[in-house]
């Protein structure tokens, strides 16, 4: 006799087939072997697996002799700190499920379990992987923990639908209401007990049943959609002619499509654009001044997201005095100033991709889009002012091993890609980075951030990446935090052959050979091995009293008064700088400035957050509005062009960072717009990040963001207990709590209150926070990502530890000879022949030692 019967079913159609969510009655411990499923989910108090009479854990112990407590001793994966979950190793084949996933709720943890139940689906992404599978579960946290059944059912079903929509291969989810079955049916009294629960399921079924999350196949009608201003008609014809010279069969759409002023969404433009392989935008001052053209550009961005490919191909034809940030984040082809050769070259680059016959338009596939893998052997980080020497390193590496996968930005950043995010992801997926130091490198915020990200991975306990710093040109002043790793002295190298010994050692390191002698290729010393999260947490705890002062003392009233007086006299204007070096494609953006320059602000504060973190955004906004009712505040919840404009104009962009935030493509886009603007400003900050919870290991760069407030800091709880929270804050907390499952906790409320206090003080100019990595006096461009060695040094200073003497000589010589066994005869021949052409030399090794007189005074530590 079946131990479980199905009462109702929701069927969801996906591109991988049907997925079902079933509401069942019965006893999970009586599930027959013929109904075997992949995962059984259970819930427990944190660390407490007592087999109580009313819990599923107790039933498993009594009926199946399966102890969750024993399984917890030897877990396969423990993600409780991050996702409140762990899962067991494979169970014995005698059971009707293959493993157990345990969701543990703590009363002191952030949020109601209904809000956190999405964590179990995040874990299922790893458990089910690419094969997919089936899951059986009770209503989590409704037994001994006593949470409402209707609330948990709704949260579990909506969480399942969201993750199935996002690409989770969950084929079957059985949610079981405990009941003893009589003749294969639950007693009528039991059905009555669950009547309201069944009604909630029926309502959700009406909402989601047969909902299709299938990519729609759209036939390609045109190869290119050409978007241009009427004033640039002649240039558009040049682009068209250039494409047709390559292939006369290319179909190009360049008819004028006018705006329908009565419609918010321009469906006519979208229908044509989505049926094109590429959208070429002719960027000129006339283009930016045209409402019709800008609408077409924004629709092309939407098509980019929907199709999960780089449809957008901007051609930068004339220099722009102002460019919106979100446009600057898209890689474009530099064809200034109406350069025919560059236009022809750009058209040739695009021609190879103009062959698709259909395109899939998908829903928001967050799992697939976030799991795009960047796997590189070597990432070459350099300033474009040193591009010639960087290319010599690239040539030396490829001449030794042509199969190496190397990230060199001008080769890897394709037109239409989000260059800033791609950079960070590429470093996350690289085994080694060669950082090419020079004065220009140290003046570039982007280069410094590349180095800081690689340094964190190099010094991680898992040693995720080898960082190889090399000094390309004479550098008089180097900040101390950039000298923690020895630097290869390559100052007088000027040929490919001279870089070959260095590159040979790098390749030997990647291949695991034992003859690596370069100092920087060795495993980090013990005192350099750090855990980034632990280091940042320690630093936050040490500066907590200084940053927030006495918790009892409310500085917000004083800050508000000061803010009002400043605001009434002269609203602070952001001093924008030339963002040329902020854009990784430094060849392109030599004179593009941010669109906010001399632009009247339309928004004081924009709040960017994930939908599941709405309660924090509501409380933060409520505190601001209560104290500054005249402040213009926008809650940004999506990334259409209206919200992009808000992010573009806001004085401050507050980003509430959580795992939910990082999983959303829309929020990632919003964050990078704020980050780009933040980096491009002088003497002020745009980005105001707040960390809401523990973050996943990747993307790594989110762990290096200098969060203004970290709600996970345990000192907030201590402060709330010792000092309490202001009465007005308690009232707001209750008001906001009416609109969400559970109120924001007292300690979280206090943290948000202090975050508002600090934000107001920053906005009125009373609190000066120097950007990480600033050198010298005067306003500097903001470097976003923290340097962990600088944090480590700051911790030692705060703890009163004796500082290590700064090393005056951190450069070392590169070996000048190559072992014959390290290169094939073919490679040696290639190296020799290349150098004959470059320097007229025939020898395969050269003396590259720098004269002592030159080396003794070539650089000083700052």
TASULQUI-V657106 format. One record per pair of residues at least 12 apart in sequence whose ideal C-beta (glycine too) atoms are under 7 Angstrom apart, sorted by sequence separation. I is the first residue (numbers start at 1). GAP is how many residues later the second one is. D is the distance in Angstrom with one decimal. If there is no record, write none. Layout:
i = <I I>
gap = <GAP GAP>
d = <D D>
This chain:
i = <28 75 76 87 88 140 240 257 300 394 455 490 505 509 580 621 634 674 675 771 832 9 44 75 76 87 139 160 226 333 380 454 505 578 579 607 674 831 42 87 139 226 240 380 394 412 488 579 607 621 772 773 8 42 74 506 578 579 772 6 7 85 86 103 140 281 314 316 435 469 471 505 634 655 689 691 733 828 7 71 85 103 177 315 316 319 470 471 474 576 690 6 7 85 236 312 314 315 316 317 318 319 467 469 470 471 472 473 576 617 689 690 694 772 5 49 84 101 156 224 253 281 314 316 317 318 378 407 435 469 471 472 605 655 689 690 691 692 693 4 5 49 84 177 313 315 316 468 470 471 576 688 691 729 5 84 279 317 433 576 653 690 691 725 4 101 153 574 3 49 117 253 407 427 647 3 80 279 725 729 84 725 42 101 224 226 269 273 378 380 427 605 607 611 647 720 818 3 4 113 223 226 269 273 377 380 423 427 604 639 647 720 726 818 3 28 113 223 224 225 226 315 377 378 379 380 604 605 606 607 608 638 725 817 3 66 71 222 223 224 266 270 274 376 377 424 603 604 607 644 816 2 29 222 269 273 297 375 376 488 571 606 639 717 720 816 29 64 222 283 315 376 451 603 639 716 719 816 68 84 259 279 283 288 433 435 437 470 488 655 657 816 259 266 278 279 280 281 282 283 284 285 432 435 437 442 486 653 657 662 816 29 68 85 113 258 279 281 283 284 431 432 433 434 435 436 437 438 486 620 636 652 653 654 655 656 657 658 659 662 716 814 29 84 85 135 278 280 282 285 430 431 433 435 437 438 485 653 657 658 716 83 87 105 139 259 432 434 436 439 442 652 654 656 659 813 103 114 132 134 283 313 438 659 662 711 85 114 117 121 132 133 134 135 136 137 138 139 437 468 83 97 113 117 121 132 137 617 83 87 105 136 138 606 616 662 711 114 118 128 239 393 606 117 121 128 709 125 239 466 603 613 79 124 153 484 606 605 608 613 657 709 124 150 154 236 390 603 604 605 608 709 121 150 153 157 161 225 235 379 389 602 603 604 605 606 607 608 609 613 708 149 153 165 225 379 601 610 612 613 164 283 605 150 154 232 376 386 437 599 601 610 708 225 374 379 469 610 224 227 232 307 374 378 381 386 468 596 609 222 223 224 227 307 376 381 468 595 596 808 221 222 223 224 225 226 227 228 232 307 308 374 375 376 377 378 379 380 381 382 386 610 807 220 223 227 229 231 232 306 374 377 381 383 385 386 466 806 218 219 224 306 373 378 40 218 220 229 308 383 610 39 42 44 46 229 383 37 38 39 45 228 382 608 36 37 38 39 40 41 42 43 44 45 46 463 35 36 229 308 383 463 39 41 43 608 33 608 32 229 383 31 459 563 690 227 349 381 458 608 706 560 461 560 227 381 459 227 381 459 461 459 556 688 278 434 460 432 278 239 277 278 456 616 277 685 432 41 277 431 613 705 705 706 704 56 235 331 333 704 331 332 389 594 331 685 701 39 331 330 331 386 594 56 274 386 775 39 55 330 331 54 55 329 38 54 329 329 52 39 41 582 38 38 39 40 41 683 37 38 43 399 582 682 685 37 43 582 37 41 682 45 396 400 242 246 395 579 680 681 43 242 246 313 626 679 235 313 392 396 400 577 679 239 243 247 250 310 312 392 396 400 576 577 678 31 238 242 246 310 311 576 577 679 310 393 397 401 575 626 678 310 392 396 400 574 575 652 28 239 575 575 623 675 28 393 574 622 652 304 651 619 622 619 622 16 619 618 615 618 615 619 614 378 616 615 623 224 619 623 223 620 624 377 619 623 446 620 21 220 446 616 620 220 444 445 220 446 21 219 220 218 217 218 217 218 19 215 216 215 215 28 12 14 24 26 213 19 22 24 27 12 19 20 21 22 23 24 25 16 22 24 26 25 26 25 25 423 419 420 419 419 551 544 533 540 413 532 544 552 4 413 532 541 551 554 540 541 23 409 5 409 23 5 2 1 7 8 8 10 10 12 8 13 563 10 11 165 166 167 559 566 10 11 12 13 14 15 166 168 566 582 13 14 15 166 167 556 560 563 12 13 166 167 556 559 563 384 555 559 562 384 556 562 577 559 548 559 445 125 457 456 421 453 453 456 328 421 453 420 452 539 334 535 542 331 334 418 328 536 539 332 420 532 535 539 542 535 538 530 328 530 328 323 325 325 428 322 324 428 316 319 320 321 323 428 322 425 322 424 424 370 519 369 479 366 366 517 366 364 515 484 481 481 481 481 502 501 501 504 508 501 501 501 326 500 504 504 326 489 325 487 489 324 483 486 487 488 489 490 448 489 480 486 488 483 459 500 453 455 456 452 455 449 452 455 497 448 449 452 445 449 445 497 445 496 497 496 471 495 496 298 329 495 329 495 497 326 329 325 328 498 497 498 325 325 493 492 492 491 305 489 483 478 480 480 476 477 478 479 474 475 476 478 477 400 400 399 399 399 399 118 115 110 110 151 82 81 82 115 114 112 112 111 110>
gap = <12 12 12 12 12 12 12 12 12 12 12 12 12 12 12 12 12 12 12 12 12 13 13 13 13 13 13 13 13 13 13 13 13 13 13 13 13 13 14 14 14 14 14 14 14 14 14 14 14 14 14 14 15 15 15 15 15 15 15 16 16 16 16 16 16 16 16 16 16 16 16 16 16 16 16 16 16 16 17 17 17 17 17 17 17 17 17 17 17 17 17 18 18 18 18 18 18 18 18 18 18 18 18 18 18 18 18 18 18 18 18 18 18 18 19 19 19 19 19 19 19 19 19 19 19 19 19 19 19 19 19 19 19 19 19 19 19 19 19 20 20 20 20 20 20 20 20 20 20 20 20 20 20 20 21 21 21 21 21 21 21 21 21 21 22 22 22 22 23 23 23 23 23 23 23 24 24 24 24 24 25 25 26 26 26 26 26 26 26 26 26 26 26 26 26 26 26 27 27 27 27 27 27 27 27 27 27 27 27 27 27 27 27 27 28 28 28 28 28 28 28 28 28 28 28 28 28 28 28 28 28 28 28 28 29 29 29 29 29 29 29 29 29 29 29 29 29 29 29 29 29 30 30 30 30 30 30 30 30 30 30 30 30 30 30 30 31 31 31 31 31 31 31 31 31 31 31 31 32 32 32 32 32 32 32 32 32 32 32 32 32 32 33 33 33 33 33 33 33 33 33 33 33 33 33 33 33 33 33 33 33 34 34 34 34 34 34 34 34 34 34 34 34 34 34 34 34 34 34 34 34 34 34 34 34 34 34 34 34 34 34 34 35 35 35 35 35 35 35 35 35 35 35 35 35 35 35 35 35 35 35 36 36 36 36 36 36 36 36 36 36 36 36 36 36 36 37 37 37 37 37 37 37 37 37 37 38 38 38 38 38 38 38 38 38 38 38 38 38 38 39 39 39 39 39 39 39 39 40 40 40 40 40 40 40 40 40 41 41 41 41 41 41 42 42 42 42 43 43 43 43 43 44 44 44 44 44 45 45 45 45 45 46 46 46 46 46 46 46 46 46 46 47 47 47 47 47 47 47 47 47 47 47 47 47 47 47 47 47 47 47 48 48 48 48 48 48 48 48 48 49 49 49 50 50 50 50 50 50 50 50 50 50 51 51 51 51 51 52 52 52 52 52 52 52 52 52 52 52 53 53 53 53 53 53 53 53 53 53 53 54 54 54 54 54 54 54 54 54 54 54 54 54 54 54 54 54 54 54 54 54 54 54 55 55 55 55 55 55 55 55 55 55 55 55 55 55 55 56 56 56 56 56 56 57 57 57 57 57 57 57 58 58 58 58 58 58 59 59 59 59 59 59 59 60 60 60 60 60 60 60 60 60 60 60 60 61 61 61 61 61 61 62 62 62 62 63 63 64 64 64 65 65 65 65 66 66 66 66 66 66 67 68 68 69 69 69 70 70 70 70 71 71 71 72 72 72 74 75 76 76 76 76 76 77 77 78 79 79 79 79 79 80 80 81 82 82 82 82 82 83 83 83 83 84 84 84 85 85 86 86 86 86 87 87 87 87 88 88 88 88 89 89 89 90 90 90 91 92 94 94 94 95 96 96 96 96 96 97 97 97 97 97 97 97 98 98 98 99 99 99 100 100 100 101 101 101 101 101 101 102 102 102 102 102 102 103 103 103 103 103 103 103 104 104 104 104 104 104 104 104 104 104 104 104 105 105 105 105 105 105 105 105 105 106 106 106 106 106 106 106 107 107 107 107 107 107 107 108 108 108 109 109 109 110 110 110 110 111 112 112 113 113 114 114 116 117 118 121 121 125 125 126 128 128 129 129 130 130 130 131 132 132 133 133 133 135 135 136 136 136 136 136 137 137 137 138 138 139 139 139 140 141 141 143 143 145 145 145 146 147 148 149 150 150 150 150 151 151 151 151 152 152 152 152 152 152 152 152 153 153 153 153 154 155 156 161 161 164 164 165 166 168 169 170 170 171 171 171 171 172 172 172 172 172 172 173 174 175 175 176 176 178 179 182 183 191 193 194 194 195 196 197 197 197 198 198 198 198 198 198 198 199 199 199 199 199 199 199 199 199 199 200 200 200 200 200 200 200 200 201 201 201 201 201 201 201 202 202 202 202 203 204 204 204 205 206 207 234 242 243 244 247 247 248 248 251 251 251 252 252 252 253 253 253 254 254 254 255 255 255 256 256 256 256 256 256 257 257 258 261 262 264 269 269 270 270 271 271 271 272 272 272 272 272 272 273 274 275 275 277 293 293 296 296 297 298 298 299 301 304 305 306 308 309 312 312 313 314 314 314 315 316 317 318 318 318 319 322 322 323 323 323 324 324 324 324 324 324 324 325 325 326 326 326 327 329 331 332 332 332 333 333 334 334 334 334 335 335 335 336 336 337 337 338 338 338 339 340 340 342 343 343 343 344 344 344 347 347 348 348 348 349 350 351 352 355 356 358 359 360 361 378 381 381 382 383 383 383 383 384 384 384 384 385 423 427 428 431 432 435 494 497 582 583 590 612 613 614 626 627 629 630 631 638>
d = <6.9 6.9 6.0 5.8 4.6 6.0 5.5 5.2 4.7 6.3 5.8 6.8 6.8 4.6 6.8 5.6 4.7 5.9 5.7 5.8 5.2 5.0 6.2 6.4 4.5 6.6 5.0 5.3 6.6 3.9 6.1 4.7 4.5 6.5 5.9 6.4 4.5 6.2 5.3 4.5 5.9 6.4 6.5 6.1 5.3 7.0 5.9 6.3 6.0 6.2 5.5 6.5 4.7 5.8 6.6 7.0 5.9 5.8 6.5 4.9 4.9 6.2 5.5 6.8 6.7 5.5 6.2 4.9 5.1 5.4 5.0 6.1 7.0 5.4 5.2 4.4 4.8 5.8 6.2 4.3 6.5 5.2 5.2 7.0 6.5 5.9 6.5 6.9 6.0 5.9 6.3 5.2 5.8 5.3 6.2 6.1 3.7 5.2 5.1 5.4 6.5 7.0 6.1 4.3 4.3 5.7 5.7 6.1 4.6 5.7 5.1 6.3 6.1 6.9 6.3 4.5 6.1 6.3 6.4 6.5 6.0 6.9 7.0 6.0 6.6 6.4 6.2 4.8 6.7 7.0 6.0 6.9 6.5 6.1 6.3 4.9 4.4 5.4 6.1 5.0 5.6 3.9 5.5 6.7 7.0 5.1 6.0 7.0 4.8 5.9 6.0 5.6 6.4 5.7 5.9 6.7 4.2 6.0 4.2 4.3 3.8 6.9 6.4 5.7 3.4 6.0 6.9 5.8 5.2 5.8 6.2 6.4 6.4 6.4 5.9 5.3 5.9 7.0 5.9 5.2 6.8 5.0 6.4 6.7 6.6 5.8 6.9 5.7 6.3 6.6 5.1 6.5 6.9 6.6 4.8 4.6 6.7 2.7 5.8 6.8 4.6 6.7 5.9 6.2 4.8 6.7 6.7 5.8 4.8 4.2 6.3 4.1 7.0 6.2 5.2 6.3 4.4 5.1 4.7 4.9 4.0 6.9 5.1 4.8 4.3 5.2 4.7 4.8 4.7 5.0 4.7 5.5 7.0 4.8 6.2 6.8 6.1 4.7 6.5 7.0 5.8 5.4 5.4 5.0 6.5 6.6 5.2 6.5 6.3 6.9 5.9 6.5 4.9 6.6 5.3 5.5 7.0 6.6 6.5 6.6 6.7 5.2 5.0 4.3 4.9 6.6 6.1 6.8 4.4 5.3 6.0 4.5 6.9 5.2 6.0 4.2 6.1 5.6 6.6 5.9 6.5 5.3 6.4 6.3 6.3 6.5 5.9 6.9 6.2 6.6 5.8 5.4 5.3 6.4 5.9 5.4 5.0 4.7 5.5 4.9 5.1 6.2 6.5 7.0 6.6 7.0 4.4 5.8 6.8 6.6 6.8 4.1 6.5 5.6 5.7 6.5 6.5 6.9 6.0 4.2 6.4 4.3 5.3 4.9 4.7 5.8 4.8 5.0 5.1 6.8 5.9 6.4 5.8 4.6 4.9 5.4 5.2 4.2 6.6 6.7 5.8 6.5 5.5 5.1 5.9 6.5 5.1 5.8 5.6 6.1 6.1 6.7 6.8 7.0 6.4 4.4 5.7 6.6 6.3 4.9 4.6 4.0 6.5 5.5 6.6 6.1 6.4 6.2 5.0 5.5 6.9 5.1 6.6 5.5 6.3 5.6 5.6 5.0 3.0 5.5 6.7 5.7 6.1 5.8 6.9 5.3 4.7 5.8 4.9 5.4 7.0 6.4 3.9 5.1 4.4 5.9 5.6 6.9 6.0 6.1 5.4 6.4 7.0 5.6 6.5 5.2 7.0 6.0 5.7 6.1 6.2 6.4 6.7 5.1 5.4 6.2 4.6 3.7 4.5 5.5 6.3 6.1 5.6 5.3 4.0 6.6 5.5 5.8 6.7 6.2 5.4 5.3 6.2 6.2 5.7 6.5 3.8 6.2 6.2 5.4 6.4 6.5 6.4 5.8 5.8 5.6 5.4 5.1 6.9 6.8 6.9 4.1 6.1 5.9 5.5 5.0 5.4 6.5 5.7 6.0 6.8 4.4 4.3 5.2 5.0 4.9 4.8 4.7 4.1 5.8 6.3 5.1 6.5 4.7 5.2 5.7 5.7 6.2 4.5 6.8 6.8 6.8 6.2 5.0 6.8 5.2 6.1 5.8 6.4 6.9 5.8 3.7 6.1 4.1 4.9 4.1 6.2 4.4 6.3 6.2 5.3 5.3 4.6 6.8 5.7 5.0 5.0 6.6 6.7 6.4 7.0 6.9 6.8 6.8 6.0 6.9 6.5 5.9 6.6 6.3 4.2 4.5 5.1 5.2 4.5 5.3 4.6 3.9 5.7 5.9 6.3 6.8 5.1 4.3 5.4 4.9 4.5 5.3 4.8 3.9 6.2 5.4 6.9 6.0 6.9 6.9 6.5 4.1 6.8 4.9 3.4 6.5 6.4 6.1 4.2 7.0 6.3 4.7 5.5 6.6 5.7 6.7 6.2 6.3 4.0 5.6 5.8 3.9 6.8 3.9 5.6 6.5 6.1 5.9 4.7 4.9 4.6 6.9 7.0 6.9 6.8 6.7 6.8 6.2 5.1 5.2 5.2 5.9 5.1 4.9 5.4 4.7 5.2 6.8 4.4 6.4 6.4 6.9 4.8 6.2 5.3 6.7 5.3 6.5 6.6 4.3 5.3 6.6 6.5 5.5 5.6 4.3 5.4 6.9 5.6 6.1 6.7 6.2 6.3 7.0 6.0 5.2 5.7 6.2 4.4 4.3 5.1 6.7 6.5 6.0 6.1 5.2 6.1 5.8 5.8 6.9 6.8 6.3 6.7 6.5 6.6 6.4 5.1 6.0 5.1 6.9 6.2 6.0 5.4 6.0 6.0 6.8 7.0 5.5 4.1 5.2 5.6 5.1 5.4 4.7 6.6 6.4 4.9 6.2 5.5 7.0 5.9 6.9 6.2 6.2 4.9 5.4 5.2 6.9 6.4 6.8 6.8 6.1 4.9 6.7 4.8 5.3 5.2 5.7 6.8 6.0 6.7 5.7 5.5 6.7 6.3 6.8 3.5 5.2 4.6 5.5 3.8 3.4 4.3 6.6 4.2 7.0 5.0 4.1 6.3 6.4 4.8 4.9 4.8 6.6 6.6 6.9 5.1 7.0 5.5 6.1 4.9 4.2 6.8 6.5 6.8 5.1 6.4 4.8 6.9 6.0 6.4 5.4 6.9 4.3 5.9 6.1 5.4 6.1 5.0 6.4 6.2 6.0 4.3 5.0 4.9 6.0 6.4 6.7 5.4 6.8 6.2 4.3 4.7 6.9 6.6 6.0 4.7 5.9 3.4 5.3 4.8 5.5 6.8 6.5 6.4 5.6 5.2 4.1 5.6 5.5 4.7 6.5 6.2 6.8 5.8 6.7 6.2 5.8 6.6 6.5 5.5 4.9 6.5 6.9 6.8 6.4 6.9 6.6 5.9 7.0 4.7 4.8 6.1 6.6 4.1 5.1 6.7 6.9 6.3 5.5 6.5 6.9 6.4 5.9 4.3 5.1 5.6 5.7 5.6 4.6 6.8 6.9 6.0 5.7 6.2 6.7 6.6 5.7 4.9 6.1 5.9 5.5 5.7 5.6 6.3 6.6 5.1 5.3 6.0 5.6 5.1 3.7 4.7 6.0 4.1 5.4 6.6 6.2 5.3 5.9 5.1 5.8 6.9 6.6 6.5 5.6 5.8 5.3 4.8 4.8 5.6 4.6 5.4 6.0 6.9 6.9 6.1 4.4 5.8 6.9 4.2 5.6 6.9 6.8 4.8 6.1 4.3 7.0 6.0 5.7 6.7 5.1 5.0 4.8 6.0 6.3 6.8 6.8 4.3 6.2 5.4 6.0 6.9 5.7 6.7 6.9 4.7 6.2 6.3 6.4 6.7 5.7 6.8 6.7 4.8 6.4 6.5 6.6 5.3 5.5 6.1 5.6 6.9 5.0 6.1 4.9 5.2 6.0 5.9 4.4 4.9 5.3 6.1 6.3 6.8 6.8 6.8 6.6 5.4 4.3 3.8 6.8 6.3 6.2 6.6 5.8 4.7 4.7 4.4 4.4 4.1 3.7 5.6 4.7 4.9 5.8 6.7 6.1 6.1 6.5 5.1 7.0 5.1 6.1 6.2 6.5 6.7 6.3 5.6 5.9 6.5 5.7 6.4 5.3 6.3 5.2 6.2 6.0 6.3 5.9 4.3 6.7 6.1 6.6 6.4 6.2 6.2 5.9 5.7 5.5 4.5 6.3 5.9 5.9 6.6 6.6 6.2 4.7 6.0 6.6 5.7 5.8 4.3 6.0 6.4 5.7 5.7 6.5 6.0 5.3 4.7 6.7 6.0 6.1 4.5 6.5 5.3 5.6 6.1 5.1 6.4 6.2 6.2 6.5 6.9 4.4 4.6 4.5 4.0 6.9 4.9 5.7 5.2 5.5 6.5 6.3 6.9 5.5 5.0 6.4 5.4 6.8 7.0 4.2 5.7 5.6 6.3 5.5 6.2 5.7 5.2 6.6 5.8 6.6 5.2 6.7 5.6 5.3 5.2 4.5 6.2 5.5 5.7 6.6 5.1 4.5 6.2 6.0 6.4 6.7 5.8 4.9 5.9 4.6 4.8 4.5 6.8 7.0 4.7 5.3 3.6 6.1 5.9 5.5 6.1 3.7 5.9 4.8 6.7 4.6 6.9 5.2 5.7 5.1 6.5 5.9 6.5 5.4 5.2 5.1 6.1 6.5 5.9 6.4 6.3 6.0 5.9 5.7 5.4 6.5 6.0 6.1 6.1 4.9 5.5 5.2 6.4 6.3 4.8 6.4 5.6 6.4 5.2 5.7 6.5 6.8 6.3 6.9 5.4 6.5 4.9 5.7 6.1 5.8 4.9 4.4 3.7 6.8 6.6>
